[in-house]
């Protein structure tokens, strides 16, 4: 049987030994789930093994083709520049090898579902009935906290994740903050929640594994809560090495090998059942009009290929996708 191209999982790295070991354990678990698939993992910085050693280990096993998946939630500097540069160097060091490069992970509906579970765990309603769960959520504002970057594009993806988390989940609101390099920081984000009327806030770290920065999020939230006893603050756990994460890494691996990326349909309600929008799955995008501009007709254009009919009303006629005039 022909051995498939290898999977190289590229991590950021952390000074936290527990977080680094969580990454290494996740790489081992992905390998265990996929017998026959060569799997290796390495870090860009701070933690062993470095990507250089991971690629060298694959090459020593006779691997000549692999796909690298950045185990990162947003396309920040490491995913955009450092990892591709490291892979280019490794191709020079190991003549004859080739690699494809996958997309970062989020925001993806599978990971949003994990965040949903972490929220329920923080609220103590993971095993509660539907009515109790809905009531707890209706009184809860979430502060989604990302790593933070000097790259505005990367920061904008955290805001996208926050919006997708808000949609259809019955929460009082979802706000966004960052633990480093970008504003608003965690205390400012909590203050915004309080100013908007939140009485209970769940701080939800948008991180894959434990580490220095998730610990900082928890510490900053605890200090702010101590100074504001009138506001209940709870901090949820990180995403962690879940089944959803392992499946998504394999999906990004296959996507990289086939080149079948096209437009980003990860969170398209016509392909994926998001909470409150399940009826849209499989429906086509119909030509539509603008209620406020009846003099113009609009031809709807979209790169998806979905069907059956989904009737539209004036209230929802202009709420889905880009169009051309």
C-alpha positions in Angstrom: 0.0 0.0 0.0 1.3 3.5 -0.9 2.1 5.7 2.0 0.2 9.0 1.9 1.9 12.3 2.1 2.9 13.1 5.6 1.2 15.6 7.9 3.3 18.2 9.6 1.5 20.1 12.4 3.2 23.5 13.0 2.7 25.1 16.5 3.5 28.5 17.8 5.4 27.5 20.9 5.1 28.6 24.5 7.3 29.0 27.6 4.7 27.0 29.5 5.8 23.4 29.7 2.3 22.1 30.2 1.0 23.9 27.0 3.9 22.6 25.0 3.3 19.0 26.2 -0.4 19.4 25.3 0.6 20.2 21.7 3.0 17.2 21.6 0.3 14.9 23.1 -2.2 16.2 20.5 0.3 15.4 17.6 0.6 11.8 19.0 -3.1 11.5 19.2 -3.6 12.6 15.6 -1.0 9.9 14.6 -2.8 7.3 16.7 -6.1 8.1 15.0 -4.6 7.8 11.5 -2.5 4.7 11.3 -0.4 4.6 8.1 -0.2 8.4 7.9 3.2 9.8 8.9 2.6 12.6 11.4 5.1 15.0 12.9 4.8 18.2 14.9 7.2 21.1 15.6 7.2 24.7 16.9 8.2 28.0 15.4 9.8 29.2 18.6 10.1 28.7 22.4 9.4 25.0 22.6 11.0 21.8 21.4 11.0 20.2 18.9 11.6 23.0 16.3 10.1 22.6 12.9 13.6 22.0 11.6 13.9 18.8 13.6 10.3 17.7 12.7 11.0 18.0 9.0 14.4 16.3 9.4 12.7 13.4 11.1 10.2 13.0 8.3 13.0 13.1 5.7 14.9 10.5 7.6 11.9 8.2 7.3 11.9 8.6 3.6 9.1 11.1 3.3 9.3 13.2 0.2 5.9 14.9 0.2 4.0 16.4 3.1 1.3 19.0 4.0 1.9 21.5 6.8 -1.0 22.6 8.8 -0.6 25.7 11.1 -2.2 24.8 14.4 -3.3 28.4 14.8 -6.7 30.0 15.1 -5.9 33.1 13.0 -3.6 33.9 10.1 -1.2 36.1 12.0 2.5 36.7 11.3 3.6 33.2 12.1 1.1 31.6 9.9 1.6 34.1 7.1 5.3 34.5 7.1 7.4 32.5 9.6 6.1 29.0 8.9 6.2 29.4 5.0 9.8 30.8 5.4 10.8 27.9 7.6 9.3 25.4 5.1 11.2 27.1 2.3 14.5 26.7 4.2 13.7 23.0 4.9 13.2 22.4 1.2 16.6 23.7 0.5 18.1 21.6 3.3 16.4 18.4 2.0 16.5 18.4 -1.8 13.7 16.4 -3.3 11.0 17.0 -0.7 7.9 19.1 -1.5 5.2 20.4 0.7 1.7 22.0 0.6 0.6 24.5 3.1 -2.8 24.5 4.8 -5.0 27.2 6.2 -5.2 28.2 9.8 -8.1 26.6 11.8 -10.6 29.2 12.7 -13.2 30.5 13.0 -14.7 27.1 12.1 -18.2 25.9 13.3 -16.6 22.8 14.9 -14.4 25.0 17.1 -17.3 27.3 17.8 -19.2 24.3 19.1 -16.3 23.6 21.5 -16.4 27.2 22.7 -20.1 26.7 23.2 -19.3 23.7 25.5 -16.7 25.6 27.4 -19.3 28.4 28.0 -21.8 25.9 29.3 -19.1 24.4 31.6 -18.3 27.8 33.0 -22.0 28.5 33.6 -22.5 25.1 35.2 -25.3 24.1 32.7 -23.4 21.5 30.6 -25.8 18.8 31.8 -28.8 21.1 32.4 -32.1 21.0 30.6 -32.9 23.3 27.7 -34.9 25.8 29.6 -32.2 26.2 32.3 -29.5 26.5 29.7 -31.4 29.1 27.7 -32.2 31.2 30.9 -28.5 31.2 31.9 -27.4 32.2 28.5 -29.9 35.0 28.2 -28.4 36.6 31.3 -24.8 36.1 30.2 -22.4 38.3 28.2 -19.4 36.6 26.7 -16.0 38.3 26.4 -14.0 36.4 23.8 -10.3 37.0 24.3 -7.8 36.4 21.5 -4.0 36.4 21.5 -3.7 39.8 19.8 -1.4 40.7 17.0 0.2 43.7 15.2 -1.6 42.4 12.1 -5.1 44.0 11.9 -6.2 41.1 9.6 -5.5 38.6 12.3 -7.3 40.7 15.0 -10.3 41.0 12.7 -10.7 37.2 12.6 -11.2 37.2 16.4 -14.1 39.7 15.9 -15.5 37.4 13.2 -15.4 34.5 15.6 -17.1 36.6 18.3 -19.9 37.4 15.9 -20.4 33.8 14.8 -20.4 32.8 18.4 -23.2 35.3 19.1 -25.4 34.2 16.3 -28.3 32.0 17.3 -27.0 31.1 20.8 -29.3 33.2 22.9 -26.6 35.2 24.7 -27.1 38.7 26.0 -24.0 39.7 23.9 -20.5 38.8 22.8 -17.7 41.3 23.1 -14.0 41.0 22.0 -10.7 41.7 23.7 -7.0 40.8 23.4 -4.4 39.7 25.9 -1.5 41.4 24.2 -0.4 43.7 21.3 -3.9 44.9 20.4 -6.8 46.9 22.0 -9.1 46.5 23.8 -7.2 44.6 26.5 -9.0 42.3 29.0 -9.9 44.9 31.6 -11.1 47.3 28.9 -13.2 44.6 27.4 -14.7 43.7 30.8 -15.5 47.4 31.5 -17.2 47.6 28.1 -19.4 44.6 29.0 -20.3 46.2 32.4 -21.0 49.6 30.8 -23.4 47.9 28.4 -25.3 46.4 31.3 -23.8 43.0 31.8 -24.4 41.6 35.3 -22.7 38.2 34.5 -19.7 37.9 32.2 -18.0 34.7 31.0 -14.4 35.3 29.8 -13.9 32.8 27.0 -10.2 32.4 26.0 -9.8 31.9 22.2 -6.8 29.6 22.6 -6.2 26.0 21.7 -4.1 25.0 24.7 -3.1 26.2 28.2 0.0 28.5 28.4 1.3 31.8 29.6 -1.2 33.9 27.8 -4.4 32.0 28.8 -3.1 32.2 32.4 -2.7 35.9 32.0 -6.3 36.2 30.7 -7.5 34.4 33.8 -5.4 36.5 36.2 -6.5 39.8 34.6 -10.1 38.8 34.7 -9.8 37.8 38.4 -8.2 41.2 39.3 -10.9 43.1 37.5 -13.6 41.1 39.1 -12.1 41.8 42.6 -12.4 45.5 41.9 -16.0 45.2 40.6 -17.9 43.0 43.1 -21.3 44.0 41.5 -20.4 42.1 38.4 -20.1 38.3 38.3 -17.1 37.1 36.3 -16.4 33.6 35.3 -13.5 32.3 33.2 -13.9 29.3 30.8 -11.3 26.8 29.8 -9.4 26.8 26.5 -10.5 24.8 23.5 -8.2 21.9 24.2 -7.3 18.7 22.3 -10.8 17.8 21.3 -12.2 15.4 18.7 -13.3 18.4 16.7 -9.8 19.9 16.6 -8.3 16.6 15.5 -10.9 16.3 12.7 -10.4 19.9 11.6 -6.6 19.4 11.3 -7.2 16.4 9.0 -9.6 18.4 6.9 -7.1 21.2 6.5 -4.5 18.5 5.6 -6.7 17.1 2.8 -7.6 20.5 1.6 -4.0 21.5 1.3 -3.1 18.4 -0.7 -6.0 18.7 -3.1 -5.7 22.5 -3.4 -9.5 22.6 -3.0 -9.7 25.8 -1.0 -11.7 28.1 -3.2 -13.7 30.6 -1.2 -13.9 30.2 2.5 -17.2 28.4 3.1 -16.5 27.2 6.6 -19.3 29.2 8.2 -21.7 29.5 5.2 -25.2 28.9 6.5 -26.1 27.3 3.1 -23.5 24.6 3.8 -23.2 24.3 7.6 -26.0 24.2 10.2 -25.3 27.2 12.5 -27.6 27.6 15.6 -30.9 29.2 14.5 -30.2 28.9 10.8 -30.6 25.2 10.2 -33.3 25.8 7.7 -30.9 27.5 5.3 -28.7 24.4 4.7 -29.0 23.4 1.1 -31.1 26.3 0.0 -30.1 28.4 -3.0 -29.3 32.1 -3.1 -32.2 33.7 -4.9 -32.1 36.9 -6.9 -33.3 39.6 -4.6 -34.3 43.2 -4.5 -33.4 46.1 -2.2 -36.5 47.3 -0.3 -35.0 50.8 0.0 -34.0 51.0 -3.7 -36.9 49.6 -5.8 -35.7 51.4 -8.9 -32.8 49.0 -9.3 -32.8 45.4 -10.1 -30.0 43.3 -8.8 -28.4 40.2 -10.1 -27.2 38.1 -7.3 -23.7 36.5 -7.8 -22.1 34.0 -5.5 -19.5 31.3 -6.0 -21.3 28.6 -4.1 -23.4 26.0 -5.8 -26.4 25.3 -3.5 -30.0 24.5 -4.3 -33.5 24.2 -3.4 -35.7 27.1 -3.1 -35.7 29.4 -0.1 -38.3 32.1 -0.3 -37.3 35.5 0.8 -39.2 38.4 2.3 -38.5 42.1 2.2 -37.1 41.8 5.8 -34.6 39.1 4.9 -34.0 39.8 1.3 -30.7 41.6 1.7 -29.1 39.7 4.5 -26.9 37.1 3.1 -24.3 37.5 0.4 -22.5 39.9 -1.9 -24.2 40.9 -5.1 -23.5 42.8 -8.3 -25.4 45.7 -9.9 
